[in-house]
Amino acid sequence: MQSVPTTAEPDPNAQRILERAGLATEATEDWLGSQPVLTGDYRLDVAESSHFWVAGTSLLARLPSKPRRKVAETAAADAITRATRASRDRFLAAHVDTLYRTLTRNYGSFVRVEQLVYEAAEIPGLTPTREQVAAETGLPQRDKDGIEIDQGIFLSRVLAHPTSGAHLCHAMLLPTAAALVRLEEFRARGTLDLGAAILERRNRAAVVTMRNPRFLNAEDETTLEATETAVDLAILDPASEIAVLRGAVVEHPKYRGKRVFSTGINLTHLYHGKISYLWYIKRDMGVVNKLFRGLAKPEASPDEICGDSIEKPWIASVDAFAIGGGCQYLLATDYVVAASDAYLTLPARKEGIIPGAANLRLTRFVGDRLARQLIMSGRRLDCDSPEGRLICDEVVPPGEIDAAIDRVVEGFASSGVVSAAGNRRAFRVAEEPLDLFRRYMAVYAREQAYCHFSPALIANLERNWNAQQRKA
């Protein structure tokens, strides 16, 4: 058996840092002395590592809650978290394939990320339990300890492994159980109200309308499942040949009675701690990637070379604006119709997060320099501009959006969509094969976890969004 003699370099100051916070000398010495040296034997390494992680969590629990910690206590909490987190990462680097095989019955079961991270928590201390996450769910974002970062470390290691990562991507591209339950109903009725999304068949098109009127069709925990269900059903619907994504009419005084596409992530909910870390991963590995790749079949690989998928061309319709996540949707669709007064932004720098898969896809549309200006400098693109037209295929007067959608749908359908899936796969294998997406998500899963719990995120939202004054 291959030996993996990896362990942390001992921190000579750790004992002093922990004792300054009032933690008992004996307890801290025992914990620091129990840091595991990995042997390469999965069962032994699980036992030793789990003991260290659980003991670290126990020490952390002896400190006051995050908002009440003094300087010394904050330093101790940081030291404990750094040590346990580094140990988890070393364990996963050595054993992620064995662990993933255990969780999926040797790749025999497809397990979505929101279930996988909690099944991994059956190894005590590896990832937080549902109860531990629930205990932080009601807290403002600034007051959370960020235990979900350990979910990010776990998912990053799974995705970084070629076999387990590809299998997890496959799992997230399958139709959801919620969609399969409603499929016959939609087939029969041709319309379905899912609350935060409406699905209706119009002639040859299945139209998905995103709806969160109070928040300008922003995305949050209340919208994600409905949107993914609607997208799944639109793709599965045998009576339509093409799919359309658009935003609903909203309530905001400035836009009341008008359609807008989307403002992206609900920053008010983000500030108030109402968006989980897993939301980002479910969204970008699920609904957004399904727009781009179609739906996978359980029996076939979803890759572009040997695989098979269920796909339709997607048209996006931009009324008013596509901000943040709204703009990310456009990068995953096949044709974009926009109103001449609409605009696009990807204000990731002002928010303090990574804009989904935009860092992977945007350069294909606008080039490297403009992509960096959009993501890192907050540049705005008017749809009716030379730069905006690099993303928008057709720009029309605001009153002509509906007619333009009907015309584009008819154009796609009348010329035949038999080759659509093949052409989409051909583009993807040249520009973004599944393995490239997997590798990107391995980085994204880790980096977004740290961004989501960064003090800089809170500062950015207070400075740029006036988040303290907004009601969730």
PyMOL commands that set and color helices and strands:
alter all, ss='L'
color gray80, all
select helices_A, chain A and resi 14-20+25-33+42-61+66-68+71-103+113-120+130-137+141-143+149-160+162-173+177-189+213-215+224-236+267-271+277-293+325-330+348-351+358-366+368-377+388-390+398-414+420-431+434-452+455-465+467-469
alter helices_A, ss='H'
color red, helices_A
select strands_A, chain A and resi 191-193+197-202+205-210+242-247+295-296+309-310+314-318+321-323+335-339+343-345+380-382+394-396
alter strands_A, ss='S'
color yellow, strands_A
deselect
rebuild
show_as cartoon
